[in-house]
Amino acid sequence: MAKIGFIGLGNMGGPMAINLISKGHQLKVFDLVAANVQALVDAGATRAASAGEAAREVEAVVTMLPAGKHVREVYTGAGGVIASAAKGTLFIDSSTIDVDSARAVAEAAKAKGFDMVDAPVSGGVAAAAAGTLTFMVGGSDQGFARAKPILEGMGKAIIHAGGSGTGQAAKICNNMILGITMIATCEAFALAEKLGLDHQKLFDISSKASGQTWSLTSYCPVPGPVPTSPANRDYKPGFAATMMLKDLRLAQEAAAAAGAATPLGHHAMELYEQFEKSGHGGTDFSGIIKMLRG
């Protein structure tokens, strides 16, 4: 079992950290929100006064932060993780950020002799709590081998995507697929309602036919067919629309930089922007069916 510094204890990071404790790891934790830290202390973690302190005297540091600027600051800032960690400490960033930031921070870590992987997740809050996340990992073979036993304490699938930044690339490509297919699934149910087709009947047919997608069979956007989906809880997230919009924007930024054509990804981003502007950023992303119904 490892001594781990964990920085970022929000809706995803908090349950991920608790799972590491339940697997026997010793955690030293930091978050800007005192209540988040206290919840982990109550679960058995040690409190750190800063991100730098969380990185001291540990074997690995795991971060779960909102955006690239926060990751850069926490790792490369004065008194940050790179400046504070002992030689040989492994860095694992599970934030969803832009590819350029992931690669820049990994290069800064490498220059100081540290292994670092970008390891964003798929699965949302429910999977974070259940310890069944999917990790998409970018970094060296050595970094991946060191990170895997720690990530296995939080997830069910740990996949090495390639070199630094490819974990982030996989995440934004995956979530662009998810954003697009959720809109398509919502449009299909909205059309079915207009045509007098029962929700359950459409589900029973499409889940066995060529319209089958994860958005339909695991996260159905209408109440009933999938009892665990947020549609059955008045679209309480889950995965908030604001977070989906963040990922779609990252995909569009990456597409522009790479010269890739992603017209459906762009339109999905525009629809989620409209949904957020209408006051539904905190609604589960599947709740966009309300807007698509008109």
N, C-alpha and C positions, 0 to 999 in steps of 0.2 A: 504494500500500500504506500501511496506517495503523500508527501507534504505539498499542498497545492495552494497557491494564491489565487483567489477568484475575485475579479473586479467587474462589477455590473450585475446587480441583483434584482432586476426588474421582473416583468411578467414571464420572461423566458429564463433569464439567468438565475433567478431565485430557485425555481424547482430543479434546474440542472445542478446547482450547487448542492441542494438537499440530497439529490440522488447520489452524488459523489460521497457525501457523508455516510449515506446508508450502505455504501459499498466498502466502507472502512477507511477511506482517505481522510487525512487531517487537513482541514481547510482554515486558511486565514483570509478574511473577506473584507472588501471595501465597496461602498456605494455612497453616492452623494445624499441619498435618502436614508435618514437614520433608522426609520422603521424597517426598511429592507434589511439593513445590517442586523438589527435586533432579532428579526425572525430567524436569521441564520445562526446567530449566537445561541438563541433558544434551542436550535436543532443540534448544537454541538460544535459550531465553528468558533474560531478566535477572531476578535475584532481587530482590524487594522485602522490606523488613523489617516492613512493616505494610500494612494495607488502604489507609491514607491515602497511604503512599508509592507504592503501585501506581497510585494515581489521579493522581499528579503528572506533569506534562510528557508527557501522552499525549493523543491525540485522542478516544479512547473508552475506557470502562470496561465490561467484561462481568463479571457476577457469576453464580455458580451455587452457591446456598447452601441449607441444609436447610429453613428455615421462615421465616415472616414476621418473627418476632422477630429473627432473624439479619440479614435484609435491612434492617429498620429500624435496627438497631444499626450495621451497616457503612456505611450511607448517611448517617444523621442523627446518629450519635453524635459526641462530641467527637473531633476529629482524624480523622473518617471521610471518606468519599468526597466528599460535598458541600462540606465545609469545606476539603478539600485540592485539589480539581480546579481547573484553570485555566478561565477564562471560555471558553465555547464547547465544552467537553468533552461528548460524548454519553454517556448512561448507558443500558446495556442489561442488564436483569435477566432471566436465563433460569431462575431458580428457580421451583418450583411452590409458590405461597403463596396465602393467602386474598386475596380481591378487595379487601377494605378496606385491608389493609396495602399492596398494590400501589398503590392510589389515593392513600393517605396519603403514601407516599414520593415518588410522582410529583408530588404537589402541593408537597411540600417542595423538590423539585428545581426545579420551575417558579418557585417564589417567589424562588429565587436566580438565575434566568435560564438554567437548564439544560434541554435536551431530554432526556426519559427515556421509554423504552418498556419495557413488560413483554412478554417474549418467551419463555414457557415452551415446552417441546419435547415432541414425541412420537416414539417410535422405540426408546428404550432404549439400553443400552450398545453393542449391536452397531451401531446406526445412528450413535451418537456417534463410534465408531471409524471407521466407513466414510464419515462426512461426509454422511449421507443423512437427517438429522433433518428433521422438519417443525416449523417455528416458527409459533406463533400469536401475533400481535403486536398489542398494544394501545398506542395513543398517537396523537399528532397526525400529520397527513399529512407534515409536515416531519420529524418524528422517525422515522417509518417509512422515508422516502426516504433518510435518512442511515444508518439501521441496516441496510437491506437489503444493501448490498454486503459488510458484515462478516458478516452472518448467512449469506450465500451461500457463505462459506468453510467453513461447518459443516453446511449442510443442503441439501436438494434442493427443498423447498417452503417458501416464505416468504409467509405469508398475513396481510394486514392485517385484523384482526377488528373494529376500531373504535377508540373512545377509550380512555383509560387504564383498565386493569382488565379490558378485554374479552378480552385474551389469556389471562389467568387464568381468566375465565369459560368460554372455549372449552375450555381444558385440562381443567377439572374436569367439564364436561359430556361431553366426549369420553371421559374415563377412567371416568366412571360407565357409559357405554355399554359400554366394554371390560370392566369388572368384571362387569357383569350377563351379557353374552354369553359370557364365558369360563365362568362358572358353568353357564349353560345348555348350552354345548358339552360340558363335563365330565360333566354329568348325563346327556346323551344317550349318550356313550360308555360310561358306567357301566351304563346301562340296556341298551345293545346287548350288553355282555359277559354280562349276566344272561340275555339272550334268545338267546345263541349266535350273534350277528351279528359277523362279522370286522371288526376296526378299519378295514382298508383298504377293505372293501366299503362300510361306512358313509361313509367319507371320499369315495370315488368317487361315491357317490350324492348325498350332501348338498352336496358342493362344486359340483354341477351343478344342484341343486334349490333349493327355497325356504329351506332351512336354511343356505344359504351365508352365512358371516360371516368377518371377518378373523381372529377367534379360531380358526376352523376351518382356513381355507386358508393362512394365513401363520404360525400359531402353534399348530398342532394339539397338544392336550394329551396325546396318547399317542405312543409311539415309532413311527417308520416312515413314515407318510404324508408328513410334511414334515421332511426330514432336518435342516434348520437349526433346528428348534424345540428349546427346552430339554428337552423330554421325552426327547430322544435323548442328553442329557448328565446323566441322573439329576436333572433339574430344577434344574441350576445356573443362577442368573439371569445374563443376562436382565433382568428387571424383578422385583425381590423382592416377596414378598407384603406385607412391611411398607410398601413404597412404594405399592402399590395401596391398602392400608388408609388410608394418609395421604390419598391423593387422594379416596377415598370419604368420609372424614370431612370433608374440605374441602367436598365437594359437599353433604353433609348440613347443614353449618353454613350454607352459602349458601342452601340450600333453605328452612331454617328462617327465615333473615333475610328472604327474599323472599316467604315464604308459599306456596311451591310444593310440590305433592304429589309425592313420589318414593318410593313404597312399595317398589319393587324395588331402588332404590338403597340404601334403608335396610336391607333384608334382606341384600343383597350385603355391605354393611359389617359386619353382624352375623356373617356366615359367615366373612369374612376375619379378624375379631376372634377368632373361635373357632380358626381355623387358626393364627394367630399365638400365641395362648395355649397351644396344644399344642406349641409349640417350633419352628414352621416359618416364622418371620418372614423368615429368610434364604433360604428356598426360593423358586424362581420362582413367580410367582402362579398359573401354570397347574398347578402341583403340588397345588393344592387338590383335584384329582381324587382324590388318595389319601384325603382325608378324606371326600369325598362318596361314595366306594365303601363307606364304613363299616368 
